[in-house]
Amino acid sequence: ISLGTKSYQGMLLRGFANINRDGDVTIGQALFAGDSGRVTGSVDGFGNGDIIRHMGYALSASADSTGEIQIYFNPDNTWIEKG
């Protein structure tokens, strides 16, 4: 996760972040990201051939006033290709 709009501002490798999500999530739910960059609580919305990675877990279920939820970001090094 980018810590700013410029590369020299850093990248979050593991920790807590506020992000926009695609669809509803519950607290503790695993979150996934596809090659489109969207984060969701289910792999069902991805299409065939999409590369999917486990990104972390939801710490809040409802979006705040900015439309974001809090997550624990701890991406897995493995990925799957949806067939």
C-alpha positions, 0 to 999 in steps of 0.5 A: 500500500502506498503511503503517499502519491510519490514513490519516495514517500514509502510503501506499507509492507505490513501494518494497519491502513484505511482503504476503499473496498469493493463490496461488504465485509465483516470484521475479521474477514480475509481480504483479497486483491486482484490484478485490477487492484480492487480489494474485496472480501470474496474471490467470487467477483474475479474473472477467469484468468485473474491473479488473486492475492490474500491481502490481510483482514478487515478490522471494521465492517462499515465504511467511515465518512470517507468510504474507507474501512480499516484493515490489517495489511499482511499480504501473502507471498503466494497467489492463485490464478482463477480458472 
